[in-house]
């Protein structure tokens, strides 16, 4: 699993750094890159916790995977909204999709924090 985690970590940096430094030039693409990088970092943290056999991560493995899927769905919805907002700037559907995707992403992060908070230590 080591090379997969390394790839996820590299992908996270390759998406977050351009989003941070070139955000004013990238417009809607910065949302897609930033959200994708966020999910990659969370996937890296969960993978690293499972790889090091941390009891909390092992006990909550299935739930953590579910939260990652929830966050990925949020990124997909927000990215679709960003694409829609770029292609049809007069329509508000893109902005609504961005908001819905952001809510899903934040809810997934909150769920991950909750899952790790209630997971048994041993």
N, C-alpha and C positions, 0 to 999 in steps of 0.2 A: 504494500500500500504506500510505501515511501515515495516512489516516483509520481504517483497520482496526486499525493498531497503537495508535492513540490510544483507540479503543473498547475494545480488549483491556486497555490500561493502566487505563482508567477502571473497567472491570468488575472488575479485580483489586482496586482500592482499595475499590470498593463492596461487595466480599465480605469482604475481610480486616479492614477497620476495624470493622464491626459484630461480627465474630467476636472480635476482641480486646477491645473495650470492653464488649460485652454478653454475653460468653460464659457467665456464670453464669446468665443469664436464658434464653438460647437453648437450653440443654441439647444435644441431638443436632444441632441445626441449626448449631451452631458448627463441628462437624466438617465438615459439608457446605460451609459457607461458606469455612472455612479452606483446605480441600483444593482447592476450586475456584479460590480466589484464588492459591494456589501454582502451579497449572497455568497460570493466566492470566499470571502473572509470567514463568514459564519460556517460554511462547509469545511473550510480548513480547520477551524477551531474544533468542530465536532469530530472530524476525522482524526485530528491529533489527540483529542481526549480518548477516543476509542482505541487508537493505535497504542497509546501509552498505558492502556488498560486501567484508566481511572475508574474507580468504582461507581461514581455518580454518572459518568457517561455510559458505562456498560449497563447500568440498571435502567437508564432512560433511553436506550439506543433507538427503539422503535418510535418513541414519541419525538425524539430529536429529529429523526428522519422525516417524520410527518410535518414538523415545523419548517424544515428546509423546503419541503414540497410546497407548503403554504406560502413561504416567502418567494419561491420561484414563480408561483402562479401570480403573485402580486407584481413581480418584475415583468412578467409577460403581459399582463393587463396594462401596466403603466407604459411599457414600451410601445404597445399597440396604440395607446392614446397619444404618445409623443409623435409617432409616425402619422397618425391621423391629423394631429394639430399642425404638423408640418405641411402635409399635402393639402389640407383644406382649412386654411386659417380662419375662414368665416364661420365654420361649424364649431359648436361648443361640445360636440361629442368627444373630441380628443381630450379636452380639459377634464371632462367628467371621467373618462377612462383613466387619465393620469391620477386623479384624486382617488378613485376606487382602488387602483393598483398600489398607491402609496399607503392607503389604509390597510390593505391586505399585508403589505410588507411589514408595516409597523406592528400589526397584530401578530404576525408570525414571530417577530423579534420578541414581543412581549410574552408570547406563548413559550418561546425557548427559555427565556429567563425564568418563567414560572415552573416549567418542567425541571430545569436544573435546581431550582430552589426547593422543590418538594421531593426530589429524588433522594432515596436513602444513600447514606455514605458508605455502606458496606454491602 
